[in-house]
Structure formats: structure tokens, C-alpha cells
Amino acid sequence: MKKTVVVLLTIVMASFACTSVQEGKELFEKKCVKCHALEKSLNATKDLAGWEKTTKAMIRYSGGDITEKDAKKIAKYLAGRK
């Protein structure tokens, strides 16, 4: 019984993580490419902290189009790419 609960919780958590990454990708493609070339941005390599710093800085340049929540999702997407 306990193993079943652990497996189910793992599956649920993984699906939430995938949803967040997918949302980050969609936000990136919708909001970031207004000012940045897609290929150039995707070639940059940073860890999560680096992308969080970068996306947080972009909030003020977006004219309110990117929220802090959006920036975190975008950072997770960019940091998670391989």
C-alpha cells in the first residue's frame, strides 16, 4: 500500500514538473522572442540561478508583459534544456 502511494505521488509530482516546464517554454516563445532571437537565447548556457537573475532583470524591460511568476517558469525551462 505504501509503495503504491509513493509511486502515485511521484507520478503526480512529475506531471506538475512537466506542466511547469511546458508553460515556461510557451511563455518563452510568446514573450521573450519579442525582443530576443530564439536561436541566440537557446544557445546561452546558464544554470537555474543564472537564468533566474536574467529573467528577473527582463521583467522591467517587458513593460509589464512578464510577471515574476512568468520569469520563474521561463528560467526553469531555459535551465532545464539539454
C-alpha positions as CSV (number, residue, x, y, z in Angstrom):
1,M,0.0,0.0,0.0
2,K,2.7,2.5,1.0
3,K,4.7,1.7,-2.2
4,T,1.6,2.4,-4.3
5,V,1.1,5.8,-2.6
6,V,4.7,6.7,-3.2
7,V,4.5,5.7,-6.8
8,L,1.3,7.7,-7.3
9,L,2.8,10.7,-5.6
10,T,5.9,10.5,-7.8
11,I,3.8,10.4,-10.9
12,V,1.7,13.3,-9.9
13,M,4.8,15.4,-8.9
14,A,6.4,14.6,-12.3
15,S,3.3,15.7,-14.2
16,F,3.3,19.0,-12.4
17,A,7.0,19.5,-13.2
18,C,6.4,18.7,-16.9
19,T,3.5,21.2,-16.9
20,S,5.6,23.9,-15.4
21,V,8.4,23.3,-18.0
22,Q,5.9,23.3,-20.8
23,E,4.4,26.6,-19.5
24,G,7.9,28.0,-19.4
25,K,8.6,27.1,-23.0
26,E,5.3,28.6,-24.1
27,L,5.9,31.8,-22.2
28,F,9.5,32.0,-23.6
29,E,8.2,31.5,-27.2
30,K,5.4,34.1,-26.7
31,K,7.1,36.8,-24.6
32,C,10.9,36.6,-25.0
33,V,11.1,36.4,-28.7
34,K,9.5,39.8,-29.0
35,C,13.0,41.2,-28.2
36,H,15.4,38.3,-28.5
37,A,16.3,35.9,-31.3
38,L,15.2,32.4,-30.4
39,E,18.4,30.7,-31.5
40,K,20.7,33.1,-29.7
41,S,18.7,32.7,-26.4
42,L,18.6,29.0,-26.7
43,N,22.4,28.8,-27.3
44,A,23.1,30.5,-24.0
45,T,24.1,28.2,-21.2
46,K,23.3,29.1,-17.6
47,D,22.3,27.3,-14.5
48,L,18.9,27.9,-12.8
49,A,20.3,30.8,-10.7
50,G,21.8,32.5,-13.8
51,W,18.5,32.2,-15.7
52,E,16.5,33.4,-12.7
53,K,18.7,36.5,-12.5
54,T,18.4,37.2,-16.2
55,T,14.7,36.7,-16.4
56,K,14.1,38.8,-13.3
57,A,16.1,41.6,-14.9
58,M,13.9,41.3,-18.1
59,I,10.7,42.0,-16.1
60,R,11.4,45.7,-16.0
61,Y,12.1,45.8,-19.8
62,S,8.9,44.0,-20.7
63,G,6.5,46.8,-19.9
64,G,4.5,44.6,-17.5
65,D,4.2,41.8,-20.0
66,I,6.4,39.4,-17.9
67,T,5.4,38.7,-14.3
68,E,7.7,37.4,-11.7
69,K,5.8,34.1,-11.9
70,D,6.3,34.0,-15.6
71,A,10.0,34.8,-15.2
72,K,10.5,31.8,-12.8
73,K,8.8,29.4,-15.3
74,I,10.8,30.7,-18.1
75,A,14.0,30.3,-16.1
76,K,13.1,26.7,-15.2
77,Y,12.5,25.9,-18.8
78,L,15.8,27.5,-20.0
79,A,17.9,25.9,-17.3
80,G,16.3,22.5,-17.9
81,R,17.2,22.3,-21.6
82,K,19.9,19.9,-22.6
